[in-house]
Amino acid sequence: MSINTMGYNTSIALGALFGGWFADSLGLDSALWFGVALTGAALLVTVAIRRTATVPASEDELATTG
């Protein structure tokens, strides 16, 4: 549980660090677009992983094979 909490807090800290850096050096709009880009990247990774994951067999398929 503590590793999970550490990962969550680290993500918040890194988001604040990079968001603040983008806002200070490139303006507030860049911080917004950086967030949009990260969200899009996360969506693409999620879709790619779901496509490669194996689909569990349904109860009907298990009944006919067993």
C-alpha positions in Angstrom: 0.0 0.0 0.0 2.8 2.4 0.8 4.4 1.8 -2.7 1.0 2.6 -4.3 0.8 5.8 -2.3 4.4 6.8 -3.1 3.6 6.3 -6.9 0.5 8.5 -6.6 2.3 11.3 -4.7 5.3 11.1 -7.1 2.9 11.5 -10.0 1.4 14.6 -8.4 4.8 16.1 -7.7 6.1 15.5 -11.2 2.9 16.9 -12.7 3.3 20.0 -10.6 7.0 20.3 -11.5 6.5 20.0 -15.3 3.2 21.9 -15.3 4.9 24.8 -13.4 7.9 24.7 -15.7 5.8 24.8 -18.8 3.6 27.6 -17.4 6.6 29.7 -16.4 8.7 29.3 -19.5 6.1 28.8 -22.3 2.9 30.3 -20.8 -0.3 28.9 -19.4 -1.6 27.6 -22.8 1.4 25.4 -23.1 0.7 23.8 -19.7 -2.8 23.1 -20.9 -1.7 21.5 -24.2 1.0 19.5 -22.4 -1.8 18.0 -20.2 -3.9 17.3 -23.3 -0.9 15.6 -25.0 -0.3 13.4 -21.9 -3.9 12.4 -21.7 -3.9 11.5 -25.4 -0.7 9.4 -24.9 -2.3 7.6 -22.0 -5.4 6.9 -24.0 -3.3 5.5 -26.9 -1.3 3.3 -24.5 -4.5 2.0 -22.9 -6.1 1.2 -26.3 -2.9 -0.6 -27.5 -2.6 -2.7 -24.3 -6.3 -3.7 -24.4 -5.9 -4.8 -28.0 -3.0 -7.0 -27.2 -4.4 -8.5 -24.0 -6.0 -11.9 -24.2 -9.8 -12.0 -24.0 -11.1 -14.5 -21.3 -13.2 -17.3 -22.6 -16.9 -17.1 -22.1 -18.9 -19.7 -20.1 -20.3 -21.1 -23.4 -16.8 -21.6 -24.8 -15.6 -23.3 -21.6 -18.7 -25.6 -21.5 -18.1 -26.9 -25.1 -14.3 -27.5 -24.6 -14.5 -29.2 -21.1 
